[in-house]
Amino acid sequence: MSDTHGRRIVEALLFASETPIGAEALAERLPEDADVKAILSGLKEEYAERGVVLVEVGGKWMFRTAEDLGFLLRKEVVVRRKLSRAALETLAIIAYHQPVSRAEIEEVRGVAVSKGTIDVLLETGWVKLGRRRRIPGRPLTYITSEAFLTHFGFADLGDLPGAEELKAAGLLDSIVPLDFEKELEEGEIIPSETMENSESSFDENEPEPYEEELQAIGEKPDAQG
């Protein structure tokens, strides 16, 4: 198979997909001798100056409107309600401390987190359920989703802004608790020392939560909001 043919296949798959696709998934649709990394690199370079560009999001690939043309599409954006201060604080804590349980979120915020706040974040698609912790009660944890990375334009969690960037943007004091600033300065995306975020605290054999189970414990947002 020629490089051109392989590039056309990958290009078609990425254009047809509604969600980002990983290199391994692309390789499954190509002959064994195809160099997926080289194809993706070539496509990224080829589309660099076009109206749509090829970007990597969370280790997967997708086509996205070029940043300098984004303003042309904003007229069609559906206006949604703004997140509350509590929701923004909770989202920030999940992003920087994930995977994190509700009890751990409350520990960082210093106040109780209502079920409605978690529901709103789940409904946006920016937050999803993680694995249960292997501790008494087996609490569910929360992590950010691929949609979170896509919406905010991050390739991976390493692109999250640090303390200085948040201060410069005037966001640190208005969105996250004061204790959170100290944790950011110590190191980005490093779990709080008071949290048990090690892999050993998870049940490796824990299956994905069933919808019926989540509804029963009140962790899944109601379909009617």
C-alpha positions in Angstrom: 0.0 0.0 0.0 1.3 3.4 -0.9 1.8 6.2 1.6 -0.8 8.3 -0.3 -3.4 5.6 0.0 -2.8 5.1 3.7 -3.0 8.8 4.3 -6.3 9.0 2.4 -7.7 6.2 4.6 -6.7 7.9 7.8 -8.0 11.2 6.6 -11.4 9.7 5.7 -11.7 8.0 9.1 -10.9 11.1 11.0 -13.3 13.3 9.0 -16.1 10.7 9.4 -15.7 10.2 13.2 -17.6 12.4 15.6 -15.0 11.7 18.3 -11.2 11.7 18.4 -9.6 8.4 17.3 -6.5 6.8 18.7 -3.5 5.7 16.7 -4.2 2.1 17.6 -7.8 2.2 16.3 -6.6 3.8 13.1 -3.9 1.1 12.7 -6.6 -1.6 12.8 -8.0 -0.3 9.6 -4.7 -0.2 7.8 -2.3 -2.9 6.5 0.3 -4.2 9.0 3.1 -2.4 7.2 1.5 1.1 7.5 3.3 3.6 9.6 0.4 5.3 11.4 2.6 7.8 13.3 4.3 8.9 10.1 0.9 9.3 8.4 -0.5 11.3 11.3 2.6 13.5 11.3 2.3 14.1 7.6 -1.4 15.0 7.8 -0.8 17.3 10.7 1.8 19.2 8.7 -0.3 19.2 5.6 -3.3 20.7 7.4 -1.3 23.2 9.5 -2.2 26.2 7.3 -5.7 25.1 6.4 -9.1 26.0 7.7 -9.2 22.8 9.7 -6.2 21.4 11.5 -5.3 18.0 12.8 -4.8 18.0 16.6 -4.1 15.5 19.3 -6.5 15.4 22.2 -5.9 13.1 25.2 -3.7 10.8 23.1 -6.3 10.7 20.2 -6.6 12.6 17.0 -9.3 14.8 15.5 -9.8 17.6 13.0 -10.7 21.0 14.5 -11.4 24.4 13.1 -8.2 26.6 13.0 -8.0 28.8 16.0 -7.8 32.0 14.0 -11.1 31.2 12.3 -13.0 30.2 15.4 -14.8 33.5 15.6 -16.6 32.7 12.4 -18.5 29.9 14.1 -19.4 31.6 17.4 -22.6 33.0 15.9 -24.0 29.5 15.9 -23.0 28.6 19.4 -25.9 27.7 21.6 -26.0 29.9 24.7 -25.9 27.8 27.9 -26.3 28.8 31.5 -23.1 29.6 33.3 -21.7 27.3 35.9 -22.1 28.3 39.5 -19.2 29.2 41.7 -19.6 25.8 43.5 -19.6 24.0 40.2 -16.4 25.8 39.0 -14.6 25.1 42.2 -15.6 21.4 42.0 -14.6 21.2 38.4 -11.2 22.7 39.2 -10.6 20.3 42.1 -11.5 17.3 40.0 -9.3 18.5 37.1 -6.2 18.9 39.4 -6.8 16.1 41.9 -8.4 13.4 39.8 -9.4 10.7 40.5 -11.2 12.2 43.5 -14.2 11.2 45.5 -17.0 13.5 46.8 -15.6 13.3 50.3 -12.2 14.4 49.0 -13.7 17.3 47.1 -15.5 18.4 50.2 -12.2 18.2 52.1 -10.5 20.6 49.7 -13.4 23.0 49.4 -14.1 22.9 53.2 -17.9 22.7 52.6 -20.3 20.0 51.6 -20.8 19.4 47.8 -24.5 19.1 46.9 -25.7 16.3 44.6 -26.9 19.0 42.2 -23.4 20.4 41.7 -22.0 17.0 40.7 -25.1 16.4 38.5 -24.5 19.6 36.5 -20.9 18.6 35.8 -21.9 15.1 34.7 -24.5 16.6 32.4 -22.0 18.9 30.7 -20.0 15.8 29.8 -16.8 17.4 31.2 -16.8 15.0 34.2 -17.4 11.3 34.3 -17.3 8.5 36.9 -14.0 6.8 37.7 -13.3 3.6 39.5 -14.4 2.9 43.0 -11.8 3.1 45.8 -10.8 -0.1 47.5 -11.7 1.3 50.9 -14.7 0.8 53.2 -17.8 2.0 51.5 -16.1 1.7 48.1 -16.8 5.3 47.1 -17.0 6.3 43.4 -14.4 8.8 42.1 -14.7 11.5 39.5 -12.4 12.3 36.6 -12.4 14.7 33.7 -13.5 13.4 30.3 -12.2 13.7 26.8 -14.9 16.3 26.2 -13.3 18.5 28.9 -9.9 18.4 27.1 -11.7 19.1 23.8 -13.8 22.0 25.1 -10.9 23.8 26.7 -8.4 23.0 24.0 -6.0 20.9 26.0 -4.0 18.1 24.4 -3.7 16.4 27.8 -3.9 17.2 31.5 -0.3 18.4 31.4 -1.6 21.5 29.6 -3.7 22.6 32.6 -2.6 26.1 33.8 -0.4 26.4 36.9 -0.8 28.7 39.8 1.0 31.7 38.2 -1.1 31.5 35.1 -4.3 31.3 37.1 -3.3 34.4 39.1 -2.4 36.3 36.0 -5.9 35.6 34.6 -7.5 36.7 37.8 -9.1 33.2 38.3 -7.4 31.7 41.3 -9.0 33.8 44.0 -12.5 33.8 42.4 -12.8 30.1 41.4 -10.8 27.9 43.7 -10.4 27.8 47.5 -7.4 29.4 49.1 -6.0 26.1 50.2 -5.9 25.1 46.5 -3.4 27.8 45.7 -0.8 26.2 48.0 -1.3 22.8 46.4 -0.9 24.3 42.9 2.4 25.9 43.8 3.8 22.6 45.1 3.3 21.0 41.8 0.7 20.8 39.0 -1.8 18.0 38.9 -0.4 16.4 42.0 -3.0 14.9 44.4 -3.3 16.5 47.8 -1.3 14.8 50.6 -4.5 14.2 52.5 -6.0 12.2 49.6 -5.6 8.5 48.8 -5.1 8.8 45.1 -2.6 5.9 44.6 -3.4 3.1 42.2 -3.4 0.7 45.2 -6.5 2.4 46.6 -8.6 1.3 43.6 -10.3 -2.0 42.9 -8.6 -3.2 39.6 -11.4 -5.6 38.9 -14.2 -3.1 39.4 -16.4 -3.1 36.4 -18.0 0.1 34.9 -21.0 1.2 37.0 -24.4 0.1 35.8 -26.9 2.9 35.2 -29.4 1.2 37.5 -26.8 1.2 40.3 -25.9 4.8 39.8 -29.5 5.9 39.8 -30.1 3.9 43.0 -27.3 5.7 44.8 -28.0 9.1 43.4 -24.7 9.5 41.5 -26.2 9.7 38.0 -28.0 12.9 36.9 -31.7 12.5 36.3 -32.7 12.4 32.7 -35.0 15.3 33.1 -32.3 17.5 34.8 
